[in-house]
Amino acid sequence: MTIIESNKNDNNIETSARFSVAPMMDWTDRHCRYFHRQFTKKSLLYTEMIAAAALVQGKAYHLLDYSREEHPVALQLGGSDPIQLAEAASIGESYGYDEINLNVGCPSDRVQSGSFGAVLMKNPRLVGACCEAMKKNTSIDVTVKCRIGIDDQDPEEILPEFLNHISNSGVRRVIIHARKAILKGLSPKENRDVPPLDYEIVFKMKEKFPNLHISLNGGVTSIDTARELIGRGIDGVMIGRSAYQQPTQILSNVDKDVFGEKSNRSAFDVAELMRAYLKQHCDKGGKPHQVTRHMIGLFHGLPGAKIWRQYLSNGSGDINIDFYEEALVAVTDSNNKSAA
Ligand SMILES: Cc1cc2nc3c(=O)[nH]c(=O)nc-3n(C[C@H](O)[C@H](O)[C@H](O)COP(=O)(O)O)c2cc1C
C-alpha cells in the first residue's frame, strides 16, 4: 500500500493533523482520548469544547486535566470575546496543550445564546480578532474548526471571506465541517446529518488558499476514504462519530496507512493496554464506567462484539474491574470458537 505524502512542508503537529479525531462533547474526554491514543501514536486528538468563560471566570481548571500520553492533543475553546479567549488560550498553553482550536461550528442553543460556535460564521471579522488575540498570547498553533456556512449564507461567497479573515489573523490551519449549520429548526444532532455534505467546496478552498492547511471533516467513515481525500490534495481528514463508534476499524491502521509507521494494534492489544489505565483510574477513586463507556465499540464488527458490549454495559455500576476481566475472557472464548 502506498503511503500518502503530506501536501505541505510540516512541523510535527501539522504532520499529525493529517489525521485527527474530532472534538466531541461528552465523548472525547481524557479517558476517551487515552483509549484512542492506544491505537494511534501519530494522530491529533481534540478535547471536547471548553467554554473560555469556564476557565477564565469559573476557574474550572480541572476540565484541562489530561495524561501525558495523550499528546499531541489540541484544546478546543468556545467563546467570542478576544480578551477572554486570549487568556483561556494562555491557560491552555500552560497546561501543555499542543494547539488551541476555536469552535466556529457548534449550533446548539446554549452556544448560540453565548454568541459563539457556528453563529460566528456571520462575523468573520470578530473570529479574526479572536484568533489574533489568542495568537498574540500564546506560542502554540491557533486553529479554527468551522462550517461551510450557516442558514441562508452562500458558502461560495462567505467561505473565502471567512478564510481570508482568519488567515490574515495569522491562523495557518483550519478544519472545515463540510456542511452548513441551520441555527433555527434543527437540533445539534440533526445538524450533523441533515444539511448536505459538500466536499467540493472544501477542495475549492484548498485551491484558493494553497498556504492554508485545510482538514476536511464530516461523514468520513473509513480510512480508505480518508486516504482518497488526502490523495486528492486536502491536507488532513478529521473523523468524529465513526472513530468513536468503531474505534478499531478506524484507528487501528491509521499509523500504518496514513503515516507510514510500521505498528498497528488490534482490539485485543488495546483492551490489554487499557486494563492498567483502568486499574490506576479506580485506584485513584474513579469509577470504571467513566473509562469503559468509551470502549463499548472496541470489538465492533468482530467476534464477541455483543458479549463485550453486554459486559461493559452491565458492569457500569461496578466499583471494581472484575467485569472487565470477565469481559476479556468471554471475548477471547468467543474469538477462539469462531476461529475453530
Ligand atoms: C456527540 C458529539 C459531540 C460533538 N461536540 C463537538 C464539540 O464539542 N466541538 C465541535 O467542534 N464539534 C463537535 N461535534 C461535531 C464533530 O466534531 C464533527 O464535526 C461532526 O460529528 C462531523 O464529523 P463526523 O461525520 O466524522 O462525525 C460533536 C459531534 C458529536 C457526535
Ligand as a Chemical Component Dictionary entry (heavy atoms), coordinates in Angstrom:
data_LIG
# 
_chem_comp.id                   LIG 
_chem_comp.type                 NON-POLYMER 
_chem_comp.pdbx_formal_charge   0 
_chem_comp.three_letter_code    LIG 
# 
loop_
_chem_comp_atom.comp_id 
_chem_comp_atom.atom_id 
_chem_comp_atom.alt_atom_id 
_chem_comp_atom.type_symbol 
_chem_comp_atom.charge 
_chem_comp_atom.model_Cartn_x 
_chem_comp_atom.model_Cartn_y 
_chem_comp_atom.model_Cartn_z 
_chem_comp_atom.pdbx_ordinal 
LIG C1  C1  C 0 -21.613 13.750 20.477 1  
LIG C2  C2  C 0 -20.970 14.826 19.623 2  
LIG C3  C3  C 0 -20.464 15.957 20.222 3  
LIG C4  C4  C 0 -19.836 16.953 19.452 4  
LIG N1  N1  N 0 -19.248 18.004 20.086 5  
LIG C5  C5  C 0 -18.488 18.884 19.367 6  
LIG C6  C6  C 0 -17.698 19.880 20.009 7  
LIG O1  O1  O 0 -17.616 19.966 21.238 8  
LIG N2  N2  N 0 -16.989 20.728 19.204 9  
LIG C7  C7  C 0 -17.020 20.643 17.823 10 
LIG O2  O2  O 0 -16.346 21.426 17.143 11 
LIG N3  N3  N 0 -17.748 19.703 17.216 12 
LIG C8  C8  C 0 -18.456 18.814 17.948 13 
LIG N4  N4  N 0 -19.133 17.803 17.306 14 
LIG C9  C9  C 0 -19.064 17.713 15.834 15 
LIG C10 C10 C 0 -17.884 16.829 15.410 16 
LIG O3  O3  O 0 -16.660 17.384 15.823 17 
LIG C11 C11 C 0 -17.870 16.651 13.880 18 
LIG O4  O4  O 0 -17.706 17.921 13.293 19 
LIG C12 C12 C 0 -19.154 16.035 13.343 20 
LIG O5  O5  O 0 -19.555 14.921 14.119 21 
LIG C13 C13 C 0 -18.980 15.604 11.878 22 
LIG O6  O6  O 0 -17.943 14.656 11.748 23 
LIG P1  P1  P 0 -18.269 13.069 11.589 24 
LIG O7  O7  O 0 -19.266 12.931 10.475 25 
LIG O8  O8  O 0 -16.953 12.427 11.288 26 
LIG O9  O9  O 0 -18.863 12.622 12.898 27 
LIG C14 C14 C 0 -19.758 16.815 18.054 28 
LIG C15 C15 C 0 -20.281 15.652 17.460 29 
LIG C16 C16 C 0 -20.861 14.660 18.225 30 
LIG C17 C17 C 0 -21.383 13.409 17.563 31 
# 
loop_
_chem_comp_bond.comp_id 
_chem_comp_bond.atom_id_1 
_chem_comp_bond.atom_id_2 
_chem_comp_bond.value_order 
_chem_comp_bond.pdbx_ordinal 
LIG C1  C2  SING 1  
LIG C2  C3  SING 2  
LIG C2  C16 DOUB 3  
LIG C3  C4  DOUB 4  
LIG C4  N1  SING 5  
LIG C4  C14 SING 6  
LIG N1  C5  DOUB 7  
LIG C5  C6  SING 8  
LIG C5  C8  SING 9  
LIG C6  O1  DOUB 10 
LIG C6  N2  SING 11 
LIG N2  C7  SING 12 
LIG C7  O2  DOUB 13 
LIG C7  N3  SING 14 
LIG N3  C8  DOUB 15 
LIG C8  N4  SING 16 
LIG N4  C9  SING 17 
LIG N4  C14 SING 18 
LIG C9  C10 SING 19 
LIG C10 O3  SING 20 
LIG C10 C11 SING 21 
LIG C11 O4  SING 22 
LIG C11 C12 SING 23 
LIG C12 O5  SING 24 
LIG C12 C13 SING 25 
LIG C13 O6  SING 26 
LIG O6  P1  SING 27 
LIG P1  O7  DOUB 28 
LIG P1  O8  SING 29 
LIG P1  O9  SING 30 
LIG C14 C15 DOUB 31 
LIG C15 C16 SING 32 
LIG C16 C17 SING 33 
# 
